[in-house]
Amino acid sequence: MSARIIDAHIHMDMYHPDERSRILDDMESSGVDALISVSSHLDSARENLQLAWQDSRIKPAIGYHPEQSLPSDEVVGNLLRLIDRHQHELTAVGEIGLPYYLRQEGKVTSLEAYTDVLEAFIQKAVELDKPIVLHAIYDDAPMVCDLLEKHSAAKAHFHWFKGDGRTVERLRANDYFLSVTPDILYKQRTRDLVLTYPLEKMMVETDGPWSFEGILKGKMTHPVMIHHSIREMSDLKRMSVDDVYRQIYENTCRFYRL
């Protein structure tokens, strides 16, 4: 396969070892050059570092996923120190953000403490000049933009973004990046986003092992699925598929300094 891709957001540490081996074994034949593997918590971060030491095609990021219990000050401190210690090995700080889904379930009533944690990671990313990988959707996205702007954090990647038109325009004005998952095959919301956002500020991802619907239902999430996304983006943008492959690849390499 000549068209090359990079999965801009995947949780390699969350796959079963056999599934992980399959993905790594398939990468060359699937046209996959690299995997940006984000972390969810301290153990996740340590495992992603270990995986990256074993296979340089895995590009680790360290953060604390917001859709879980609030971390203690000790855990946040340990993660920030881990980022400092391994800064030259890290591709990014992430996944970080705010707990939208936990709030919808009534499990979080106040965002203040979560916002403090997010701000600490943003400050660390700015200090070390690292890209930031964000879980910031719907009503949370403007609040995250406020923090990014407050700390002049320019290199922000809103993964699997969902939000209103006003927020999309704000992201666009700030030159923030978005990434698209294979749900572009069946979600009109994602298709509309691709139609309106500049291709020069987009990447592609799986968010694996998260699973998908449509023609991908029941299948293990694999970076090869991104080829479906690229072809769909080509149709929506009315551009040649080769041009879309080239632009997305260049975007990802530039953003993550690969």
PyMOL commands that set and color helices and strands:
alter all, ss='L'
color gray80, all
select helices_A, chain A and resi 12-14+17-30+42-54+73-85+100-104+112-128+140-150+165-173+182-185+188-196+199-201+214-216+223-237+241-256
alter helices_A, ss='H'
color red, helices_A
select strands_A, chain A and resi 5-10+32-37+58-62+92-97+132-135+156-158+177-180+202-204
alter strands_A, ss='S'
color yellow, strands_A
deselect
rebuild
show_as cartoon
